[in-house]
Amino acid sequence: MRERLIPVLRRARYAAIGAAVGAAIGGLFDRNAASTGGAIGGFVGALIADTRGTASNYLEDVKERTG
């Protein structure tokens, strides 16, 4: 159960950080830009979390094969 929960929480954390950064940057321009920036930042954060998890799994597989 814990192995399934960790990637979900990682994705949520990265999405929240991405949304905050995107909203902050968008907020420098306009209210609507803050909303859009938050949405895009959340999407990018979740994408980074998925990519990081996939890369970690790939690297573990390579380490097991070589050593």
Phi and psi in radians as a Rosetta constraint file:
Dihedral C 1 N 2 CA 2 C 2 CIRCULARHARMONIC -1.136 0.35
Dihedral N 2 CA 2 C 2 N 3 CIRCULARHARMONIC -0.625 0.35
Dihedral C 2 N 3 CA 3 C 3 CIRCULARHARMONIC -1.130 0.35
Dihedral N 3 CA 3 C 3 N 4 CIRCULARHARMONIC -0.521 0.35
Dihedral C 3 N 4 CA 4 C 4 CIRCULARHARMONIC -1.424 0.35
Dihedral N 4 CA 4 C 4 N 5 CIRCULARHARMONIC -0.490 0.35
Dihedral C 4 N 5 CA 5 C 5 CIRCULARHARMONIC -1.397 0.35
Dihedral N 5 CA 5 C 5 N 6 CIRCULARHARMONIC -0.598 0.35
Dihedral C 5 N 6 CA 6 C 6 CIRCULARHARMONIC -1.058 0.35
Dihedral N 6 CA 6 C 6 N 7 CIRCULARHARMONIC -0.839 0.35
Dihedral C 6 N 7 CA 7 C 7 CIRCULARHARMONIC -1.105 0.35
Dihedral N 7 CA 7 C 7 N 8 CIRCULARHARMONIC -0.581 0.35
Dihedral C 7 N 8 CA 8 C 8 CIRCULARHARMONIC -1.166 0.35
Dihedral N 8 CA 8 C 8 N 9 CIRCULARHARMONIC -0.777 0.35
Dihedral C 8 N 9 CA 9 C 9 CIRCULARHARMONIC -1.187 0.35
Dihedral N 9 CA 9 C 9 N 10 CIRCULARHARMONIC -0.617 0.35
Dihedral C 9 N 10 CA 10 C 10 CIRCULARHARMONIC -1.123 0.35
Dihedral N 10 CA 10 C 10 N 11 CIRCULARHARMONIC -0.765 0.35
Dihedral C 10 N 11 CA 11 C 11 CIRCULARHARMONIC -1.099 0.35
Dihedral N 11 CA 11 C 11 N 12 CIRCULARHARMONIC -0.716 0.35
Dihedral C 11 N 12 CA 12 C 12 CIRCULARHARMONIC -1.145 0.35
Dihedral N 12 CA 12 C 12 N 13 CIRCULARHARMONIC -0.710 0.35
Dihedral C 12 N 13 CA 13 C 13 CIRCULARHARMONIC -1.131 0.35
Dihedral N 13 CA 13 C 13 N 14 CIRCULARHARMONIC -0.828 0.35
Dihedral C 13 N 14 CA 14 C 14 CIRCULARHARMONIC -1.139 0.35
Dihedral N 14 CA 14 C 14 N 15 CIRCULARHARMONIC -0.649 0.35
Dihedral C 14 N 15 CA 15 C 15 CIRCULARHARMONIC -1.151 0.35
Dihedral N 15 CA 15 C 15 N 16 CIRCULARHARMONIC -0.693 0.35
Dihedral C 15 N 16 CA 16 C 16 CIRCULARHARMONIC -1.167 0.35
Dihedral N 16 CA 16 C 16 N 17 CIRCULARHARMONIC -0.731 0.35
Dihedral C 16 N 17 CA 17 C 17 CIRCULARHARMONIC -1.135 0.35
Dihedral N 17 CA 17 C 17 N 18 CIRCULARHARMONIC -0.753 0.35
Dihedral C 17 N 18 CA 18 C 18 CIRCULARHARMONIC -1.095 0.35
Dihedral N 18 CA 18 C 18 N 19 CIRCULARHARMONIC -0.712 0.35
Dihedral C 18 N 19 CA 19 C 19 CIRCULARHARMONIC -1.135 0.35
Dihedral N 19 CA 19 C 19 N 20 CIRCULARHARMONIC -0.704 0.35
Dihedral C 19 N 20 CA 20 C 20 CIRCULARHARMONIC -1.132 0.35
Dihedral N 20 CA 20 C 20 N 21 CIRCULARHARMONIC -0.772 0.35
Dihedral C 20 N 21 CA 21 C 21 CIRCULARHARMONIC -1.151 0.35
Dihedral N 21 CA 21 C 21 N 22 CIRCULARHARMONIC -0.782 0.35
Dihedral C 21 N 22 CA 22 C 22 CIRCULARHARMONIC -1.091 0.35
Dihedral N 22 CA 22 C 22 N 23 CIRCULARHARMONIC -0.721 0.35
Dihedral C 22 N 23 CA 23 C 23 CIRCULARHARMONIC -1.181 0.35
Dihedral N 23 CA 23 C 23 N 24 CIRCULARHARMONIC -0.652 0.35
Dihedral C 23 N 24 CA 24 C 24 CIRCULARHARMONIC -1.129 0.35
Dihedral N 24 CA 24 C 24 N 25 CIRCULARHARMONIC -0.764 0.35
Dihedral C 24 N 25 CA 25 C 25 CIRCULARHARMONIC -1.182 0.35
Dihedral N 25 CA 25 C 25 N 26 CIRCULARHARMONIC -0.776 0.35
Dihedral C 25 N 26 CA 26 C 26 CIRCULARHARMONIC -1.136 0.35
Dihedral N 26 CA 26 C 26 N 27 CIRCULARHARMONIC -0.568 0.35
Dihedral C 26 N 27 CA 27 C 27 CIRCULARHARMONIC -1.146 0.35
Dihedral N 27 CA 27 C 27 N 28 CIRCULARHARMONIC -0.339 0.35
Dihedral C 27 N 28 CA 28 C 28 CIRCULARHARMONIC -1.172 0.35
Dihedral N 28 CA 28 C 28 N 29 CIRCULARHARMONIC -0.386 0.35
Dihedral C 28 N 29 CA 29 C 29 CIRCULARHARMONIC -1.795 0.35
Dihedral N 29 CA 29 C 29 N 30 CIRCULARHARMONIC -0.886 0.35
Dihedral C 29 N 30 CA 30 C 30 CIRCULARHARMONIC -2.898 0.35
Dihedral N 30 CA 30 C 30 N 31 CIRCULARHARMONIC 2.827 0.35
Dihedral C 30 N 31 CA 31 C 31 CIRCULARHARMONIC -1.128 0.35
Dihedral N 31 CA 31 C 31 N 32 CIRCULARHARMONIC -0.758 0.35
Dihedral C 31 N 32 CA 32 C 32 CIRCULARHARMONIC -1.155 0.35
Dihedral N 32 CA 32 C 32 N 33 CIRCULARHARMONIC -0.621 0.35
Dihedral C 32 N 33 CA 33 C 33 CIRCULARHARMONIC -1.174 0.35
Dihedral N 33 CA 33 C 33 N 34 CIRCULARHARMONIC -0.559 0.35
Dihedral C 33 N 34 CA 34 C 34 CIRCULARHARMONIC -1.140 0.35
Dihedral N 34 CA 34 C 34 N 35 CIRCULARHARMONIC -0.724 0.35
Dihedral C 34 N 35 CA 35 C 35 CIRCULARHARMONIC -1.134 0.35
Dihedral N 35 CA 35 C 35 N 36 CIRCULARHARMONIC -0.802 0.35
Dihedral C 35 N 36 CA 36 C 36 CIRCULARHARMONIC -1.140 0.35
Dihedral N 36 CA 36 C 36 N 37 CIRCULARHARMONIC -0.739 0.35
Dihedral C 36 N 37 CA 37 C 37 CIRCULARHARMONIC -1.098 0.35
Dihedral N 37 CA 37 C 37 N 38 CIRCULARHARMONIC -0.662 0.35
Dihedral C 37 N 38 CA 38 C 38 CIRCULARHARMONIC -1.125 0.35
Dihedral N 38 CA 38 C 38 N 39 CIRCULARHARMONIC -0.725 0.35
Dihedral C 38 N 39 CA 39 C 39 CIRCULARHARMONIC -1.156 0.35
Dihedral N 39 CA 39 C 39 N 40 CIRCULARHARMONIC -0.805 0.35
Dihedral C 39 N 40 CA 40 C 40 CIRCULARHARMONIC -1.157 0.35
Dihedral N 40 CA 40 C 40 N 41 CIRCULARHARMONIC -0.707 0.35
Dihedral C 40 N 41 CA 41 C 41 CIRCULARHARMONIC -1.103 0.35
Dihedral N 41 CA 41 C 41 N 42 CIRCULARHARMONIC -0.679 0.35
Dihedral C 41 N 42 CA 42 C 42 CIRCULARHARMONIC -1.116 0.35
Dihedral N 42 CA 42 C 42 N 43 CIRCULARHARMONIC -0.732 0.35
Dihedral C 42 N 43 CA 43 C 43 CIRCULARHARMONIC -1.105 0.35
Dihedral N 43 CA 43 C 43 N 44 CIRCULARHARMONIC -0.799 0.35
Dihedral C 43 N 44 CA 44 C 44 CIRCULARHARMONIC -1.127 0.35
Dihedral N 44 CA 44 C 44 N 45 CIRCULARHARMONIC -0.698 0.35
Dihedral C 44 N 45 CA 45 C 45 CIRCULARHARMONIC -1.075 0.35
Dihedral N 45 CA 45 C 45 N 46 CIRCULARHARMONIC -0.766 0.35
Dihedral C 45 N 46 CA 46 C 46 CIRCULARHARMONIC -1.139 0.35
Dihedral N 46 CA 46 C 46 N 47 CIRCULARHARMONIC -0.667 0.35
Dihedral C 46 N 47 CA 47 C 47 CIRCULARHARMONIC -1.122 0.35
Dihedral N 47 CA 47 C 47 N 48 CIRCULARHARMONIC -0.722 0.35
Dihedral C 47 N 48 CA 48 C 48 CIRCULARHARMONIC -1.122 0.35
Dihedral N 48 CA 48 C 48 N 49 CIRCULARHARMONIC -0.720 0.35
Dihedral C 48 N 49 CA 49 C 49 CIRCULARHARMONIC -1.096 0.35
Dihedral N 49 CA 49 C 49 N 50 CIRCULARHARMONIC -0.729 0.35
Dihedral C 49 N 50 CA 50 C 50 CIRCULARHARMONIC -1.149 0.35
Dihedral N 50 CA 50 C 50 N 51 CIRCULARHARMONIC -0.725 0.35
Dihedral C 50 N 51 CA 51 C 51 CIRCULARHARMONIC -1.134 0.35
Dihedral N 51 CA 51 C 51 N 52 CIRCULARHARMONIC -0.720 0.35
Dihedral C 51 N 52 CA 52 C 52 CIRCULARHARMONIC -1.105 0.35
Dihedral N 52 CA 52 C 52 N 53 CIRCULARHARMONIC -0.748 0.35
Dihedral C 52 N 53 CA 53 C 53 CIRCULARHARMONIC -1.125 0.35
Dihedral N 53 CA 53 C 53 N 54 CIRCULARHARMONIC -0.698 0.35
Dihedral C 53 N 54 CA 54 C 54 CIRCULARHARMONIC -1.167 0.35
Dihedral N 54 CA 54 C 54 N 55 CIRCULARHARMONIC -0.738 0.35
Dihedral C 54 N 55 CA 55 C 55 CIRCULARHARMONIC -1.146 0.35
Dihedral N 55 CA 55 C 55 N 56 CIRCULARHARMONIC -0.667 0.35
Dihedral C 55 N 56 CA 56 C 56 CIRCULARHARMONIC -1.119 0.35
Dihedral N 56 CA 56 C 56 N 57 CIRCULARHARMONIC -0.751 0.35
Dihedral C 56 N 57 CA 57 C 57 CIRCULARHARMONIC -1.111 0.35
Dihedral N 57 CA 57 C 57 N 58 CIRCULARHARMONIC -0.711 0.35
Dihedral C 57 N 58 CA 58 C 58 CIRCULARHARMONIC -1.106 0.35
Dihedral N 58 CA 58 C 58 N 59 CIRCULARHARMONIC -0.767 0.35
Dihedral C 58 N 59 CA 59 C 59 CIRCULARHARMONIC -1.148 0.35
Dihedral N 59 CA 59 C 59 N 60 CIRCULARHARMONIC -0.639 0.35
Dihedral C 59 N 60 CA 60 C 60 CIRCULARHARMONIC -1.122 0.35
Dihedral N 60 CA 60 C 60 N 61 CIRCULARHARMONIC -0.702 0.35
Dihedral C 60 N 61 CA 61 C 61 CIRCULARHARMONIC -1.097 0.35
Dihedral N 61 CA 61 C 61 N 62 CIRCULARHARMONIC -0.726 0.35
Dihedral C 61 N 62 CA 62 C 62 CIRCULARHARMONIC -1.142 0.35
Dihedral N 62 CA 62 C 62 N 63 CIRCULARHARMONIC -0.724 0.35
Dihedral C 62 N 63 CA 63 C 63 CIRCULARHARMONIC -1.101 0.35
Dihedral N 63 CA 63 C 63 N 64 CIRCULARHARMONIC -0.669 0.35
Dihedral C 63 N 64 CA 64 C 64 CIRCULARHARMONIC -1.170 0.35
Dihedral N 64 CA 64 C 64 N 65 CIRCULARHARMONIC -0.651 0.35
Dihedral C 64 N 65 CA 65 C 65 CIRCULARHARMONIC -1.228 0.35
Dihedral N 65 CA 65 C 65 N 66 CIRCULARHARMONIC -0.668 0.35
Dihedral C 65 N 66 CA 66 C 66 CIRCULARHARMONIC -1.488 0.35
Dihedral N 66 CA 66 C 66 N 67 CIRCULARHARMONIC -0.484 0.35
